[in-house]
Amino acid sequence: MPPRPARTEAESDQAARLHEGCRAARHAFLTRHAEAVYDGLTSGRTRRPRLTDLAAEAAVRFPGLVPDAAQLAEERGRLQAHKEGREIDQGIFFGALLRSPTAGAHLIESMLCPAPGSAARLAEFRRTDRLELDAVLLERRGEAAHVTFRNGHCLNAEDNRLIADLETAVDVVLLDDRVRVGVLRGGPVTHPRHAGKRVFSAGINLKELRSGAISFVEFLLGRELGYVNKMARGLLRDGPAAGGTATAGKPWVGVVDSFAIGGGMQLLLVLDRVIAEEGAFLSLPAADEGIVPGLGNLRLTRLTGARTARQIILSGRRIHTDDPAAALLVDEVLPAAALDGAAERAVRDLAAPAVAANRAMLTLAEEPVDLLRTYLAEFAVVQARRIYSPDVLAKTERHWARSERAAT
């Protein structure tokens, strides 16, 4: 068939039927054989490949189960609306693996291992107490490691580059035994409306999503299983010294300047102390963007209660710092000039030796791994389909058109 944008209506309908027929076959196969597939790819769960490596090996070992390198290369560089949607097949694959209690738990644990290259970055950080990545700056100040987002051209919105850099930074914070507390904050931005001002995060970069540059495996699924889950649970420690399998985590502080939207607000749900600037706001604009707000649906309710969570996620309610509901999500609201001092106090409070152990027990009670696994199994499938749904594609196009008009 011709490329997707050049197809007739009849060709588009035929392609959709072919894709859905193949997806039904993949789903049926994985319903029966997901654990055997995973055991084959991990040598009986003795190896711990990351998501990207797992999908790549599955394409070779089980042809047709997930898109292969050539198919992914063909999709790369296309606008999201012009792709075949092969990432949906990856969502079906990972959803099936995560539904398995054995394969899913092993996969979640595997993604808590340090990312490739983090050990080398740790050595650099230990020499200089500073690590400059493309989109993140990491600095040690006493017992704290300060992680600053530096995606200023897009209001510190998340894209593939920022996600990769954040995982490296979180790994280094958790690996460095001199650091007891991590601090997250957005750096100054260059957007005309906020030029020179600090912004925590504008969430997912919708222009990048529209252009097809937001990947499902590395970003949308890898973010949740990677650096966000490492902040919540810590790094995996295998072997006899760890008593089998255990995680080593540290407390985290968030300093919110201006706003925390979408993925920015999601991060606050795994932090131990949140300090916000007076006049800042938080939001999960899922209803507007059309995608699932990561693990926000899983974590928000236990902080705000069901009614407020539904208002935020389903109706786009913003929580401003003067809103009574802000007390459910933010520990302190202060003038901008007082934020640095508040962050230092929070670090001192959370650096006590018992804090890490107790936060791990809180996570165990609030979000057992099986609960996380069950949610992620559905999230993988639903989110993969949402990023190719007509309403999301139309919204990203409108957002791009507005930004282009504003630029001229």
Secondary structure, DSSP 8 states (H G I E B T S, - for coil): ---GGG--HHHHHHHHHHHHHHHHHHHHHHHHHHHHHHHHHTTTTT----HHHHHHHHHHHSTTSS--HHHHHHHTTS-GGGS--THHHHHHHHHHHHHSHHHHHHHHHHTTS--TTHHHHHHHHHHHSEEE-SSEEEEEETTEEEEEE--GGGTT-B-HHHHHHHHHHHHHHHH-TT--EEEEEE-B---TTTTTSB--B--B-HHHHHHT-S-IIIIIIHHHHTHHHHHHH-EEEEEGGGTEEEEE---EEEEE-SEEETHHHHHHTT-SEEEEETT-EEE--HHHH-S--TTHHHHHHHHH-HHHHHHHHHH---EETTSGGGGGT-SEEE-GGGHHHHHHHHHHHHTSHHHHHHHHHHHHHHS-HHHHHHHHHHHHHHHHHHTTSHHHHHHHHHHHHHHHHHH-
